[in-house]
Structure formats: structure tokens, C-alpha cells
């Protein structure tokens, strides 16, 4: 069985017990499944594969957005409550009022899109937080940025973060499932608490220390290969061979 996300409450526990192995998309969830099933489920993990060469190719397409002299953040994802975009905009509002200079691109669509648009207008952040909507090729925008932000309250294992890592973009992520693993693999970026204050402090630290972003970007370029199709496919092949 392949568990994408996590089966809260283990609704399908009886089915899992019949499986030779249940594969989760993050090490965190595999360990959680083993613990919550009291060791009755044979769990393991395998990260989702991403087509790194295709992502890199798409990232080089012409982009009408130009790099800024000040920190430029990006977040890509479906605009739903669990992604934490409303709280991210409120954090940006606080930082902007405190005199911080930055921009952020929000790429995606979803049930909260219009609400986010209204919130950005209400907070007078239309020149700071740019709501770009869904893009067939978000990678050409991500490539232009200094850091990717995952503000989620929950994840299985963030594919958007993985795609940013492939492009050598440092990541600021809340401590959702897989978050710690992404930061560990990248050897740069920052893992924050799930709460608003921790996320704000992490972003503020980056804004107060621009040299930190430069150091992260050098390291992220070095470690980007760890998120490649080739690296991750090896583990998947090993799992199937062992079965």
C-alpha cells in the first residue's frame, strides 16, 4: 500500500495489517504509522519522484518577472486552509509595517484564492504580495527567487518544496511531515514551528541577515542533486526488489 499524506485515526488499519508493507511518502509518517499501529504495520518510506531535468528545463523559460534587489520569496501550492496562506499574508503585513523590504510571489489557485486577494487589498500589500494565480510553469518564477516558503499546517511531503530544492532554492518550512527531512537533505534553509510566531521569526531572521540567503543559495546548489529523479528512483527500486 502507498500512503500519500497520512490516514488520521488509522481508519484503514485493518487493511494495513494485511499488507506486506505500507509505504509512506516521508520518513516521519512511516515512523508515526509504526508507532500508532503499535508495531502491527510494517511501514517504510519512499519520497515522491520529481522530474528534475524537466523542472530545470522549464525554469529556464522566459519570465516576465525580473529579479529584485531586495529579498524575493515564493510559495507555490493549492490555496486551501491547510496551506496557511492567510496567516502568511498577516505575517507579511506585520513585517512590512515594521519596515522590512521584500516581495513574495504566491502561485496557485483554490477555494481561498478570492479571500486571499481581498486580504492583500485590505492590508494594502498589493505591491508586496503578488497573487499570480495558477501557472502551468511555476518553475520559471521560482528560479528568480531567494527562498521558497512552506507555511502549511499539514503536508504529506511537500512536492513544491522538492521542486524548489531541485532548482537550488533555499527553503523556509514549518515543521510539517517531511519538513525536517527536506531541510536535512538540503543542509540549508530553516525549519520553523507550526505556530505563526515561529514562522514570522524565521522570515525576519532572513530579512535581517541577507548574507544568510547568499550562503544558503550556495549550499542549495550543491545539495540539489539529492532531490533528483536518479537519486530517489534508486530507493524506490530497492523497495520493490525487497518485496
CORGI-V581464 format. One record per residue. N is the residue number from 1. RES is the residue in one small letter. BURIAL is b if it has 9 or more other C-alpha atoms within 8 Angstrom, else e. Layout:
N/RES/BURIAL  N/RES/BURIAL
//
This chain:
1/x/e  2/x/e  3/x/b  4/x/e  5/x/b  6/x/e  7/x/e  8/x/e  9/x/e  10/x/e  11/x/e  12/x/e  13/x/e  14/x/e  15/x/e  16/x/b  17/x/b  18/x/e  19/x/b  20/x/e  21/x/b  22/x/b  23/x/b  24/x/b  25/x/b  26/x/b  27/x/b  28/x/e  29/x/b  30/x/b  31/x/b  32/x/e  33/x/b  34/x/b  35/x/e  36/x/e  37/x/b  38/x/e  39/x/e  40/x/e  41/x/b  42/x/b  43/x/b  44/x/b  45/x/b  46/x/b  47/x/b  48/x/e  49/x/e  50/x/b  51/x/e  52/x/b  53/x/e  54/x/e  55/x/b  56/x/b  57/x/e  58/x/b  59/x/b  60/x/e  61/x/e  62/x/e  63/x/e  64/x/e  65/x/e  66/x/e  67/x/e  68/x/e  69/x/e  70/x/e  71/x/b  72/x/b  73/x/b  74/x/b  75/x/b  76/x/b  77/x/b  78/x/e  79/x/b  80/x/b  81/x/e  82/x/e  83/x/b  84/x/b  85/x/b  86/x/b  87/x/e  88/x/b  89/x/b  90/x/e  91/x/b  92/x/b  93/x/b  94/x/e  95/x/b  96/x/b  97/x/e  98/x/e  99/x/e  100/x/e  101/x/e  102/x/b  103/x/b  104/x/b  105/x/b  106/x/b  107/x/b  108/x/b  109/x/b  110/x/e  111/x/e  112/x/b  113/x/b  114/x/e  115/x/e  116/x/b  117/x/b  118/x/e  119/x/b  120/x/b  121/x/b  122/x/e  123/x/e  124/x/e  125/x/b  126/x/e  127/x/e  128/x/e  129/x/b  130/x/b  131/x/e  132/x/b  133/x/b  134/x/e  135/x/e  136/x/e  137/x/e  138/x/b  139/x/b  140/x/b  141/x/b  142/x/b  143/x/b  144/x/b  145/x/b  146/x/b  147/x/b  148/x/b  149/x/b  150/x/b  151/x/b  152/x/b  153/x/b  154/x/e  155/x/b  156/x/b  157/x/b  158/x/b  159/x/e  160/x/e  161/x/b  162/x/b  163/x/b  164/x/b  165/x/b  166/x/b  167/x/b  168/x/b  169/x/b  170/x/b  171/x/b  172/x/b  173/x/b  174/x/b  175/x/b  176/x/b  177/x/b  178/x/b  179/x/b  180/x/b  181/x/b  182/x/b  183/x/b  184/x/e  185/x/e  186/x/b  187/x/b  188/x/b  189/x/b  190/x/b  191/x/b  192/x/b  193/x/b  194/x/b  195/x/e  196/x/b  197/x/e  198/x/b  199/x/b  200/x/b  201/x/e  202/x/b  203/x/b  204/x/b  205/x/e  206/x/b  207/x/b  208/x/e  209/x/e  210/x/b  211/x/e  212/x/e  213/x/b  214/x/e  215/x/e  216/x/b  217/x/b  218/x/e  219/x/b  220/x/b  221/x/b  222/x/e  223/x/b  224/x/b  225/x/e  226/x/b  227/x/b  228/x/b  229/x/b  230/x/e  231/x/b  232/x/b  233/x/b  234/x/e  235/x/b  236/x/b  237/x/e  238/x/e  239/x/e  240/x/e  241/x/e  242/x/e  243/x/e
//
